[in-house]
Amino acid sequence: MKYAEIRKFDVSNGPNVRTTLFVTGCTNNCEGCFNKDLQSFNHGNVWSKDLEEKFISYVKNPNVYGVNILGGEPMEQTMDSDLFDLLTRVKKETGKTIWLWSGYTFQQIMNDDKKKKILSLVDVLIDGRFEISKRNISLKYRGSENQRVIDAVKSMKENRVVLIEKI
């Protein structure tokens, strides 16, 4: 896995103070993408066990409420187990919430075993490609009206999309 940025204390993505990882690599190529540079799988730095340790130490800070995973496309981080391993550690060692943004829909993720495995560790999924024709800057945590804020835990349990209405 490659990544572009880690934000130790992020207050712009998700509620409260969170630690954020921006992975690189995305094949969606959404028109108007706000992270165009992160679409290349060759962009950024190589993930390492040392970085994983540092990231986990950030998340363990008592001021950090949870984790955000953005990109690029997190659900395309299936060429190795780096993202899955990181999220597994976040869950086991901190119990803090994980929010993940994906251009894939919940249904598409559920139909792919590797993506579903990553989703199994996520608390909140913001799904759907960014659509410039549906852009709405007043939306919380998403860029276009087609994107949904989903309770990933309930949705996986019930095998249907359960939206989070109040965020």
Buried (B, 14 or more C-beta within 10 A) or exposed (E): BBBBBBBBEBEEBBBEBBBBBBBBBBEBEBEEBEBEEBBBBEBBEEBEEEBBEEBBEBBEEEEBBBBBBBBBBBBBBBEEBBBBBBBBBBBEEBEBBBBBBBBBBBEBBBEBEBBEBBBBBBBBBBBBBBBEEBEEEEBEBBBBEBBBBBBBBBBBEEEEBBEBEEE
